[in-house]
């Protein structure tokens, strides 16, 4: 693709004395391997008919890798590559280029709060962030995975109140793994809304947490935070999500408060005893950054977090934050305020969001509360996998969950269908794992060496080769747009194309066995590479 772009750019310079970057797309196979609208883009510059420009380019174009140049419609130029060139691009498709080398990128995602359960939405955020971080790393970036956790606030006080009421003594807890601190948060949260006495007690505990002046509260706080984080870590290990560097609200709050107060007259305004940012000047809305009681809001803490990350990674080129979509408007205001304080930092900070997760079954609550926890979700998928395949498999479970989330366009709400996610006959992670295992099985049946060069292709072979060769372009698009679903769509389409090839083309024992083994091997390598970029295992057998 790069060579073809350079050739088109060069001929435009030679024929028209114009310096322009060609854009290439993939047309339907019957129209060629690549297409460009360069002639139509040059119409205004040259004051000529686009088809006339296309005809001039067609006549003057010569490239050893292109076998045919045709014009379609008002001036689209379609290029068909030689079989040799197309085959070479397919055989090396899994060797991804590194266009983002020397870039340092921060990716923040996940962000469950200690003292509360990690729910299914957090799992979605972790899986999304993990995939985006892997994409950036695969294309050359030096990536730092980060997470941010609310370790102070009313939710902590509610959980500690609940533990106190139940007489929880950390020293007497024997099964730490099964201890679910979220139950006590739920108890405190309910009491806070329905019991004035409980509300007063919880508010007092909250004050002790900030002041650190009550030994019993301090003891439960320290123990509960450690247990929560340890529980998160175990869950993420089960999901095979890479560890993140953790930041906490307790450390970001003071930094944010100093920042807001330092810019009180320049960026922020006092309003009824509070300090606010008037977002209307940026086409947004006003938000409180420090309350009338002198307490920092989430906005102020996020400002502090931005500065903390910048301090720890001063050479970072990008800072990506992934949250649920309900925080979209919030982040617009926070970033607008940051732009007035530190525009370079704001410019390189990007907020992207995912949608809400619901289940096709309608179930969104666990036995123990009104939140469907990540652990409950994973156990449900475990049981479905065991029922379907006769045994448990962490690899298949994780493939079902991750692909079931990632195949949807980021930003839209998704409905997770459990039966569909574990099916071996549809667009699922386990189906692609099976497709990879099937390809590896074909290769193991042969003692013939796969061809290293493929000068000629039969039509079913060419269709497969063309699809394999698209892989680097799909990865570049997915990484540029930060949209992992492009990979899912491509891998499923690739598996379908391979099925068509295998129905028509015998591999083992055929006179073209060496050539076809090379194609099966390239297909398997791309499947494995794509699945691993989604942090899904590509086993030799399922």
Protein Blocks (a to p, Z undefined) as FASTA:
>chain_A
ZZmmmmmmmmmmmmnopacddddddddfklojbdcfklmmmmmmnopafklmmmmmmmmp
ccfkbcbdcdehjlpacddddfklmmmmmmmmmmccdfkgoiacdddehjiaehiacdfk
lmmmmmmmmmmmmmmmmnopacdddddddfbdjklmmmmmmmmmnopafklmmblmlpcf
klmmmmmmmmmmmmmklmmmmmmmmmmmmnopafklmmmmmmmmmmmmmmmmmmmmmnop
acdddddfklmmmmmmmmmmmmmmmmmcceehiacddfklnopacddfbdfkopacfklm
mmmmmmmmmmmmmmbfbdcddddfklmmmmmmmmmmmmmmmmmlmmmpccddddddddfk
lpacdfkbcbdcfklmmmmmmmmmmmmnopacfklmmmmmmmmmmmpcghiacdddfklm
mpckbccfklmmmmmmmmmmmmmmpcbdcdfbdfbccfklmmmmmmmmmmmmmmmmmmmn
opaklmmmmmmmmmmmmmmmmmmmcfehpaklmmmmmmmmmmmmmmmmmmmmnopacdfb
ZZ
